C-alpha cells in the first residue's frame, strides 16, 4: 500500500475533530496526550480489532514515511 492508500484507509477508520481522533465505528475519541495508549473503543464497536490500536501512532508513521 502506498501512502495515499494508507491515508485513505486511515481516514475511513478515523476522523480528526477538534484535536481529538474519533473512531468512525463507535465515535469514541482519544486526545493526542493519550497517543501512546490503546484506543478506547466502545465494547460493541465493529471496528475494534479491525483497525490499529494506536491511531495517532499510525498517522505519525504515514507522515514519517511520506516525509522521509
Ligand atoms: Zn470504535
PDB file of the backbone (N, CA, C, O) and the ligand in Angstrom, with CONECT records:
HET     ZN  A 101       1
ATOM      1  N   UNK A   1       0.844  -1.203   0.000  1.00  0.00           N
ATOM      2  CA  UNK A   1       0.000   0.000   0.000  1.00  0.00           C
ATOM      3  C   UNK A   1       0.881   1.256   0.000  1.00  0.00           C
ATOM      4  O   UNK A   1       1.800   1.373   0.811  1.00  0.00           O
ATOM      5  N   UNK A   2       0.597   2.185  -0.907  1.00  0.00           N
ATOM      6  CA  UNK A   2       1.370   3.429  -0.866  1.00  0.00           C
ATOM      7  C   UNK A   2       0.760   4.394   0.161  1.00  0.00           C
ATOM      8  O   UNK A   2      -0.279   4.108   0.756  1.00  0.00           O
ATOM      9  N   UNK A   3       1.416   5.524   0.355  1.00  0.00           N
ATOM     10  CA  UNK A   3       0.979   6.424   1.422  1.00  0.00           C
ATOM     11  C   UNK A   3      -0.401   7.012   1.194  1.00  0.00           C
ATOM     12  O   UNK A   3      -1.146   7.248   2.146  1.00  0.00           O
ATOM     13  N   UNK A   4      -0.749   7.253  -0.082  1.00  0.00           N
ATOM     14  CA  UNK A   4      -2.097   7.754  -0.353  1.00  0.00           C
ATOM     15  C   UNK A   4      -3.154   6.728   0.045  1.00  0.00           C
ATOM     16  O   UNK A   4      -4.194   7.069   0.608  1.00  0.00           O
ATOM     17  N   UNK A   5      -2.865   5.467  -0.262  1.00  0.00           N
ATOM     18  CA  UNK A   5      -3.798   4.402   0.117  1.00  0.00           C
ATOM     19  C   UNK A   5      -3.864   4.251   1.643  1.00  0.00           C
ATOM     20  O   UNK A   5      -4.938   4.053   2.210  1.00  0.00           O
ATOM     21  N   UNK A   6      -2.708   4.348   2.294  1.00  0.00           N
ATOM     22  CA  UNK A   6      -2.672   4.275   3.763  1.00  0.00           C
ATOM     23  C   UNK A   6      -3.492   5.409   4.370  1.00  0.00           C
ATOM     24  O   UNK A   6      -4.237   5.204   5.328  1.00  0.00           O
ATOM     25  N   UNK A   7      -3.350   6.592   3.811  1.00  0.00           N
ATOM     26  CA  UNK A   7      -4.067   7.762   4.341  1.00  0.00           C
ATOM     27  C   UNK A   7      -5.565   7.637   4.088  1.00  0.00           C
ATOM     28  O   UNK A   7      -6.372   8.020   4.935  1.00  0.00           O
ATOM     29  N   UNK A   8      -5.943   7.098   2.918  1.00  0.00           N
ATOM     30  CA  UNK A   8      -7.365   6.886   2.609  1.00  0.00           C
ATOM     31  C   UNK A   8      -7.971   5.884   3.593  1.00  0.00           C
ATOM     32  O   UNK A   8      -9.070   6.077   4.111  1.00  0.00           O
ATOM     33  N   UNK A   9      -7.219   4.809   3.832  1.00  0.00           N
ATOM     34  CA  UNK A   9      -7.678   3.785   4.775  1.00  0.00           C
ATOM     35  C   UNK A   9      -7.790   4.373   6.184  1.00  0.00           C
ATOM     36  O   UNK A   9      -8.769   4.139   6.893  1.00  0.00           O
ATOM     37  N   UNK A  10      -6.766   5.141   6.575  1.00  0.00           N
ATOM     38  CA  UNK A  10      -6.770   5.759   7.916  1.00  0.00           C
ATOM     39  C   UNK A  10      -7.987   6.658   8.084  1.00  0.00           C
ATOM     40  O   UNK A  10      -8.677   6.607   9.103  1.00  0.00           O
ATOM     41  N   UNK A  11      -8.243   7.488   7.064  1.00  0.00           N
ATOM     42  CA  UNK A  11      -9.322   8.472   7.203  1.00  0.00           C
ATOM     43  C   UNK A  11     -10.712   7.853   7.049  1.00  0.00           C
ATOM     44  O   UNK A  11     -11.714   8.496   7.362  1.00  0.00           O
ATOM     45  N   UNK A  12     -10.778   6.612   6.570  1.00  0.00           N
ATOM     46  CA  UNK A  12     -12.060   5.900   6.586  1.00  0.00           C
ATOM     47  C   UNK A  12     -12.366   5.389   7.995  1.00  0.00           C
ATOM     48  O   UNK A  12     -13.522   5.338   8.414  1.00  0.00           O
ATOM     49  N   UNK A  13     -11.313   5.015   8.712  1.00  0.00           N
ATOM     50  CA  UNK A  13     -11.492   4.449  10.048  1.00  0.00           C
ATOM     51  C   UNK A  13     -11.584   5.514  11.132  1.00  0.00           C
ATOM     52  O   UNK A  13     -12.200   5.302  12.176  1.00  0.00           O
ATOM     53  N   UNK A  14     -10.952   6.684  10.866  1.00  0.00           N
ATOM     54  CA  UNK A  14     -10.805   7.713  11.903  1.00  0.00           C
ATOM     55  C   UNK A  14     -11.189   9.085  11.376  1.00  0.00           C
ATOM     56  O   UNK A  14     -11.130   9.345  10.175  1.00  0.00           O
ATOM     57  N   UNK A  15     -11.581   9.952  12.288  1.00  0.00           N
ATOM     58  CA  UNK A  15     -11.818  11.352  11.937  1.00  0.00           C
ATOM     59  C   UNK A  15     -11.094  12.211  12.971  1.00  0.00           C
ATOM     60  O   UNK A  15     -11.021  11.854  14.147  1.00  0.00           O
ATOM     61  N   UNK A  16     -10.565  13.336  12.525  1.00  0.00           N
ATOM     62  CA  UNK A  16      -9.956  14.290  13.454  1.00  0.00           C
ATOM     63  C   UNK A  16     -10.952  15.414  13.678  1.00  0.00           C
ATOM     64  O   UNK A  16     -11.276  16.166  12.759  1.00  0.00           O
ATOM     65  N   UNK A  17     -11.429  15.519  14.905  1.00  0.00           N
ATOM     66  CA  UNK A  17     -12.438  16.527  15.231  1.00  0.00           C
ATOM     67  C   UNK A  17     -11.964  17.312  16.448  1.00  0.00           C
ATOM     68  O   UNK A  17     -11.844  16.768  17.545  1.00  0.00           O
ATOM     69  N   UNK A  18     -11.699  18.582  16.241  1.00  0.00           N
ATOM     70  CA  UNK A  18     -11.283  19.434  17.361  1.00  0.00           C
ATOM     71  C   UNK A  18     -10.065  18.926  18.100  1.00  0.00           C
ATOM     72  O   UNK A  18      -9.973  19.070  19.319  1.00  0.00           O
ATOM     73  N   UNK A  19      -9.123  18.331  17.376  1.00  0.00           N
ATOM     74  CA  UNK A  19      -7.897  17.858  18.003  1.00  0.00           C
ATOM     75  C   UNK A  19      -8.010  16.475  18.623  1.00  0.00           C
ATOM     76  O   UNK A  19      -7.060  15.977  19.226  1.00  0.00           O
ATOM     77  N   UNK A  20      -9.176  15.857  18.472  1.00  0.00           N
ATOM     78  CA  UNK A  20      -9.408  14.505  19.001  1.00  0.00           C
ATOM     79  C   UNK A  20      -9.511  13.550  17.814  1.00  0.00           C
ATOM     80  O   UNK A  20     -10.170  13.861  16.821  1.00  0.00           O
ATOM     81  N   UNK A  21      -8.861  12.388  17.912  1.00  0.00           N
ATOM     82  CA  UNK A  21      -9.076  11.376  16.882  1.00  0.00           C
ATOM     83  C   UNK A  21     -10.286  10.532  17.298  1.00  0.00           C
ATOM     84  O   UNK A  21     -10.354  10.022  18.416  1.00  0.00           O
ATOM     85  N   UNK A  22     -11.238  10.401  16.369  1.00  0.00           N
ATOM     86  CA  UNK A  22     -12.508   9.746  16.673  1.00  0.00           C
ATOM     87  C   UNK A  22     -12.657   8.504  15.800  1.00  0.00           C
ATOM     88  O   UNK A  22     -12.406   8.554  14.596  1.00  0.00           O
ATOM     89  N   UNK A  23     -13.065   7.389  16.409  1.00  0.00           N
ATOM     90  CA  UNK A  23     -13.348   6.157  15.667  1.00  0.00           C
ATOM     91  C   UNK A  23     -14.674   6.322  14.941  1.00  0.00           C
ATOM     92  O   UNK A  23     -15.682   6.670  15.556  1.00  0.00           O
ATOM     93  N   UNK A  24     -14.679   6.071  13.618  1.00  0.00           N
ATOM     94  CA  UNK A  24     -15.922   6.225  12.864  1.00  0.00           C
ATOM     95  C   UNK A  24     -16.879   5.053  13.124  1.00  0.00           C
ATOM     96  O   UNK A  24     -18.037   5.088  12.708  1.00  0.00           O
ATOM     97  N   UNK A  25     -16.388   4.018  13.815  1.00  0.00           N
ATOM     98  CA  UNK A  25     -17.244   2.885  14.157  1.00  0.00           C
ATOM     99  C   UNK A  25     -18.074   3.126  15.406  1.00  0.00           C
ATOM    100  O   UNK A  25     -19.253   2.772  15.445  1.00  0.00           O
ATOM    101  N   UNK A  26     -17.471   3.729  16.435  1.00  0.00           N
ATOM    102  CA  UNK A  26     -18.179   3.904  17.705  1.00  0.00           C
ATOM    103  C   UNK A  26     -18.217   5.353  18.187  1.00  0.00           C
ATOM    104  O   UNK A  26     -18.862   5.662  19.189  1.00  0.00           O
ATOM    105  N   UNK A  27     -17.520   6.244  17.468  1.00  0.00           N
ATOM    106  CA  UNK A  27     -17.495   7.669  17.789  1.00  0.00           C
ATOM    107  C   UNK A  27     -16.828   7.982  19.127  1.00  0.00           C
ATOM    108  O   UNK A  27     -16.965   9.094  19.636  1.00  0.00           O
ATOM    109  N   UNK A  28     -16.114   7.024  19.697  1.00  0.00           N
ATOM    110  CA  UNK A  28     -15.283   7.362  20.857  1.00  0.00           C
ATOM    111  C   UNK A  28     -14.070   8.145  20.377  1.00  0.00           C
ATOM    112  O   UNK A  28     -13.674   8.041  19.216  1.00  0.00           O
ATOM    113  N   UNK A  29     -13.482   8.931  21.277  1.00  0.00           N
ATOM    114  CA  UNK A  29     -12.351   9.764  20.893  1.00  0.00           C
ATOM    115  C   UNK A  29     -11.144   9.561  21.787  1.00  0.00           C
ATOM    116  O   UNK A  29     -11.238   8.998  22.878  1.00  0.00           O
ATOM    117  N   UNK A  30      -9.987  10.041  21.289  1.00  0.00           N
ATOM    118  CA  UNK A  30      -8.746   9.982  22.056  1.00  0.00           C
ATOM    119  C   UNK A  30      -7.931  11.233  21.736  1.00  0.00           C
ATOM    120  O   UNK A  30      -7.709  11.547  20.567  1.00  0.00           O
ATOM    121  N   UNK A  31      -7.489  11.939  22.760  1.00  0.00           N
ATOM    122  CA  UNK A  31      -6.674  13.133  22.531  1.00  0.00           C
ATOM    123  C   UNK A  31      -5.220  12.731  22.299  1.00  0.00           C
ATOM    124  O   UNK A  31      -4.800  11.623  22.632  1.00  0.00           O
ATOM    125  N   UNK A  32      -4.468  13.660  21.719  1.00  0.00           N
ATOM    126  CA  UNK A  32      -3.066  13.360  21.380  1.00  0.00           C
ATOM    127  C   UNK A  32      -2.231  13.078  22.628  1.00  0.00           C
ATOM    128  O   UNK A  32      -1.212  12.392  22.545  1.00  0.00           O
ATOM    129  N   UNK A  33      -2.646  13.594  23.776  1.00  0.00           N
ATOM    130  CA  UNK A  33      -1.881  13.335  25.006  1.00  0.00           C
ATOM    131  C   UNK A  33      -1.978  11.862  25.438  1.00  0.00           C
ATOM    132  O   UNK A  33      -1.191  11.403  26.266  1.00  0.00           O
ATOM    133  N   UNK A  34      -2.947  11.127  24.872  1.00  0.00           N
ATOM    134  CA  UNK A  34      -3.076   9.689  25.159  1.00  0.00           C
ATOM    135  C   UNK A  34      -2.640   8.847  23.964  1.00  0.00           C
ATOM    136  O   UNK A  34      -3.032   7.687  23.834  1.00  0.00           O
ATOM    137  N   UNK A  35      -1.821   9.444  23.092  1.00  0.00           N
ATOM    138  CA  UNK A  35      -1.470   8.788  21.830  1.00  0.00           C
ATOM    139  C   UNK A  35      -0.715   7.469  22.002  1.00  0.00           C
ATOM    140  O   UNK A  35      -0.719   6.636  21.096  1.00  0.00           O
ATOM    141  N   UNK A  36      -0.073   7.270  23.143  1.00  0.00           N
ATOM    142  CA  UNK A  36       0.671   6.021  23.358  1.00  0.00           C
ATOM    143  C   UNK A  36      -0.183   4.933  24.014  1.00  0.00           C
ATOM    144  O   UNK A  36       0.294   3.830  24.281  1.00  0.00           O
ATOM    145  N   UNK A  37      -1.457   5.264  24.269  1.00  0.00           N
ATOM    146  CA  UNK A  37      -2.347   4.280  24.895  1.00  0.00           C
ATOM    147  C   UNK A  37      -3.220   3.604  23.842  1.00  0.00           C
ATOM    148  O   UNK A  37      -3.464   4.162  22.772  1.00  0.00           O
ATOM    149  N   UNK A  38      -3.683   2.411  24.153  1.00  0.00           N
ATOM    150  CA  UNK A  38      -4.602   1.705  23.263  1.00  0.00           C
ATOM    151  C   UNK A  38      -5.899   2.498  23.149  1.00  0.00           C
ATOM    152  O   UNK A  38      -6.411   3.007  24.146  1.00  0.00           O
ATOM    153  N   UNK A  39      -6.424   2.602  21.937  1.00  0.00           N
ATOM    154  CA  UNK A  39      -7.629   3.399  21.715  1.00  0.00           C
ATOM    155  C   UNK A  39      -8.832   2.796  22.469  1.00  0.00           C
ATOM    156  O   UNK A  39      -9.057   1.586  22.422  1.00  0.00           O
ATOM    157  N   UNK A  40      -9.598   3.654  23.162  1.00  0.00           N
ATOM    158  CA  UNK A  40     -10.734   3.149  23.965  1.00  0.00           C
ATOM    159  C   UNK A  40     -12.032   3.039  23.169  1.00  0.00           C
ATOM    160  O   UNK A  40     -12.875   3.935  23.235  1.00  0.00           O
ATOM    161  N   UNK A  41     -12.202   1.946  22.415  1.00  0.00           N
ATOM    162  CA  UNK A  41     -13.455   1.724  21.675  1.00  0.00           C
ATOM    163  C   UNK A  41     -14.600   1.400  22.625  1.00  0.00           C
ATOM    164  O   UNK A  41     -14.382   0.966  23.756  1.00  0.00           O
ATOM    165  N   UNK A  42     -15.824   1.616  22.148  1.00  0.00           N
ATOM    166  CA  UNK A  42     -16.994   1.086  22.849  1.00  0.00           C
ATOM    167  C   UNK A  42     -16.920  -0.445  22.760  1.00  0.00           C
ATOM    168  O   UNK A  42     -16.398  -0.979  21.781  1.00  0.00           O
ATOM    169  N   UNK A  43     -17.435  -1.153  23.773  1.00  0.00           N
ATOM    170  CA  UNK A  43     -17.343  -2.625  23.768  1.00  0.00           C
ATOM    171  C   UNK A  43     -17.919  -3.269  22.495  1.00  0.00           C
ATOM    172  O   UNK A  43     -17.380  -4.267  22.017  1.00  0.00           O
ATOM    173  N   UNK A  44     -18.976  -2.725  21.959  1.00  0.00           N
ATOM    174  CA  UNK A  44     -19.608  -3.332  20.788  1.00  0.00           C
ATOM    175  C   UNK A  44     -19.122  -2.798  19.449  1.00  0.00           C
ATOM    176  O   UNK A  44     -19.723  -3.087  18.414  1.00  0.00           O
ATOM    177  N   UNK A  45     -18.043  -2.024  19.455  1.00  0.00           N
ATOM    178  CA  UNK A  45     -17.572  -1.393  18.217  1.00  0.00           C
ATOM    179  C   UNK A  45     -17.127  -2.434  17.195  1.00  0.00           C
ATOM    180  O   UNK A  45     -16.318  -3.311  17.499  1.00  0.00           O
ATOM    181  N   UNK A  46     -17.669  -2.328  15.971  1.00  0.00           N
ATOM    182  CA  UNK A  46     -17.331  -3.295  14.919  1.00  0.00           C
ATOM    183  C   UNK A  46     -15.913  -3.082  14.390  1.00  0.00           C
ATOM    184  O   UNK A  46     -15.293  -4.009  13.870  1.00  0.00           O
ATOM    185  N   UNK A  47     -15.408  -1.858  14.525  1.00  0.00           N
ATOM    186  CA  UNK A  47     -14.059  -1.562  14.011  1.00  0.00           C
ATOM    187  C   UNK A  47     -12.975  -2.104  14.942  1.00  0.00           C
ATOM    188  O   UNK A  47     -11.839  -2.326  14.521  1.00  0.00           O
ATOM    189  N   UNK A  48     -13.334  -2.315  16.208  1.00  0.00           N
ATOM    190  CA  UNK A  48     -12.380  -2.810  17.192  1.00  0.00           C
ATOM    191  C   UNK A  48     -11.793  -4.143  16.706  1.00  0.00           C
ATOM    192  O   UNK A  48     -12.538  -5.051  16.335  1.00  0.00           O
ATOM    193  N   UNK A  49     -10.483  -4.256  16.709  1.00  0.00           N
ATOM    194  CA  UNK A  49      -9.851  -5.473  16.212  1.00  0.00           C
ATOM    195  C   UNK A  49      -9.552  -5.419  14.722  1.00  0.00           C
ATOM    196  O   UNK A  49      -8.714  -6.173  14.226  1.00  0.00           O
ATOM    197  N   UNK A  50     -10.241  -4.523  14.001  1.00  0.00           N
ATOM    198  CA  UNK A  50     -10.025  -4.373  12.558  1.00  0.00           C
ATOM    199  C   UNK A  50      -9.049  -3.236  12.261  1.00  0.00           C
ATOM    200  O   UNK A  50      -8.336  -3.254  11.258  1.00  0.00           O
ATOM    201  N   UNK A  51      -9.035  -2.254  13.152  1.00  0.00           N
ATOM    202  CA  UNK A  51      -8.203  -1.066  12.922  1.00  0.00           C
ATOM    203  C   UNK A  51      -7.039  -1.055  13.911  1.00  0.00           C
ATOM    204  O   UNK A  51      -7.022  -1.825  14.871  1.00  0.00           O
ATOM    205  N   UNK A  52      -6.083  -0.187  13.670  1.00  0.00           N
ATOM    206  CA  UNK A  52      -4.924  -0.109  14.570  1.00  0.00           C
ATOM    207  C   UNK A  52      -5.343   0.246  15.998  1.00  0.00           C
ATOM    208  O   UNK A  52      -6.324   0.960  16.207  1.00  0.00           O
ATOM    209  N   UNK A  53      -4.592  -0.257  16.967  1.00  0.00           N
ATOM    210  CA  UNK A  53      -4.887   0.072  18.372  1.00  0.00           C
ATOM    211  C   UNK A  53      -4.416   1.480  18.717  1.00  0.00           C
ATOM    212  O   UNK A  53      -4.865   2.066  19.702  1.00  0.00           O
ATOM    213  N   UNK A  54      -3.506   2.025  17.899  1.00  0.00           N
ATOM    214  CA  UNK A  54      -2.939   3.356  18.184  1.00  0.00           C
ATOM    215  C   UNK A  54      -3.016   4.243  16.946  1.00  0.00           C
ATOM    216  O   UNK A  54      -2.047   4.370  16.197  1.00  0.00           O
ATOM    217  N   UNK A  55      -4.188   4.858  16.740  1.00  0.00           N
ATOM    218  CA  UNK A  55      -4.380   5.661  15.523  1.00  0.00           C
ATOM    219  C   UNK A  55      -3.413   6.834  15.386  1.00  0.00           C
ATOM    220  O   UNK A  55      -3.012   7.178  14.274  1.00  0.00           O
ATOM    221  N   UNK A  56      -3.035   7.454  16.510  1.00  0.00           N
ATOM    222  CA  UNK A  56      -2.073   8.567  16.425  1.00  0.00           C
ATOM    223  C   UNK A  56      -0.726   8.059  15.944  1.00  0.00           C
ATOM    224  O   UNK A  56      -0.075   8.702  15.121  1.00  0.00           O
ATOM    225  N   UNK A  57      -0.308   6.914  16.450  1.00  0.00           N
ATOM    226  CA  UNK A  57       0.983   6.341  16.051  1.00  0.00           C
ATOM    227  C   UNK A  57       0.963   5.965  14.573  1.00  0.00           C
ATOM    228  O   UNK A  57       1.958   6.140  13.869  1.00  0.00           O
ATOM    229  N   UNK A  58      -0.174   5.447  14.105  1.00  0.00           N
ATOM    230  CA  UNK A  58      -0.267   5.074  12.692  1.00  0.00           C
ATOM    231  C   UNK A  58      -0.218   6.323  11.801  1.00  0.00           C
ATOM    232  O   UNK A  58       0.436   6.320  10.758  1.00  0.00           O
ATOM    233  N   UNK A  59      -0.909   7.381  12.214  1.00  0.00           N
ATOM    234  CA  UNK A  59      -0.862   8.633  11.458  1.00  0.00           C
ATOM    235  C   UNK A  59       0.568   9.173  11.408  1.00  0.00           C
ATOM    236  O   UNK A  59       1.033   9.641  10.368  1.00  0.00           O
ATOM    237  N   UNK A  60       1.247   9.101  12.537  1.00  0.00           N
ATOM    238  CA  UNK A  60       2.642   9.523  12.610  1.00  0.00           C
ATOM    239  C   UNK A  60       3.501   8.729  11.623  1.00  0.00           C
ATOM    240  O   UNK A  60       4.339   9.289  10.917  1.00  0.00           O
ATOM    241  N   UNK A  61       3.275   7.424  11.590  1.00  0.00           N
ATOM    242  CA  UNK A  61       4.047   6.547  10.705  1.00  0.00           C
ATOM    243  C   UNK A  61       3.827   6.909   9.238  1.00  0.00           C
ATOM    244  O   UNK A  61       4.774   6.945   8.451  1.00  0.00           O
ATOM    245  N   UNK A  62       2.567   7.177   8.876  1.00  0.00           N
ATOM    246  CA  UNK A  62       2.254   7.546   7.491  1.00  0.00           C
ATOM    247  C   UNK A  62       2.982   8.844   7.124  1.00  0.00           C
ATOM    248  O   UNK A  62       3.579   8.947   6.052  1.00  0.00           O
ATOM    249  N   UNK A  63       2.928   9.824   8.015  1.00  0.00           N
ATOM    250  CA  UNK A  63       3.602  11.104   7.764  1.00  0.00           C
ATOM    251  C   UNK A  63       5.117  10.918   7.677  1.00  0.00           C
ATOM    252  O   UNK A  63       5.783  11.507   6.826  1.00  0.00           O
ATOM    253  N   UNK A  64       5.642  10.089   8.572  1.00  0.00           N
ATOM    254  CA  UNK A  64       7.072   9.814   8.570  1.00  0.00           C
ATOM    255  C   UNK A  64       7.516   9.178   7.253  1.00  0.00           C
ATOM    256  O   UNK A  64       8.537   9.558   6.680  1.00  0.00           O
ATOM    257  N   UNK A  65       6.736   8.209   6.786  1.00  0.00           N
ATOM    258  CA  UNK A  65       7.060   7.530   5.527  1.00  0.00           C
ATOM    259  C   UNK A  65       7.051   8.505   4.361  1.00  0.00           C
ATOM    260  O   UNK A  65       7.882   8.420   3.457  1.00  0.00           O
ATOM    261  N   UNK A  66       6.103   9.429   4.393  1.00  0.00           N
ATOM    262  CA  UNK A  66       5.986  10.375   3.295  1.00  0.00           C
ATOM    263  C   UNK A  66       7.116  11.408   3.312  1.00  0.00           C
ATOM    264  O   UNK A  66       7.654  11.770   2.266  1.00  0.00           O
ATOM    265  N   UNK A  67       7.463  11.872   4.505  1.00  0.00           N
ATOM    266  CA  UNK A  67       8.425  12.960   4.610  1.00  0.00           C
ATOM    267  C   UNK A  67       9.869  12.474   4.638  1.00  0.00           C
ATOM    268  O   UNK A  67      10.794  13.245   4.382  1.00  0.00           O
ATOM    269  N   UNK A  68      10.062  11.183   4.950  1.00  0.00           N
ATOM    270  CA  UNK A  68      11.391  10.595   4.950  1.00  0.00           C
ATOM    271  C   UNK A  68      12.246  10.997   6.142  1.00  0.00           C
ATOM    272  O   UNK A  68      13.392  10.564   6.254  1.00  0.00           O
TER     273      UNK A  68
HETATM  274 ZN    ZN A 101     -14.517   2.134  17.724  1.00  0.00          ZN
END
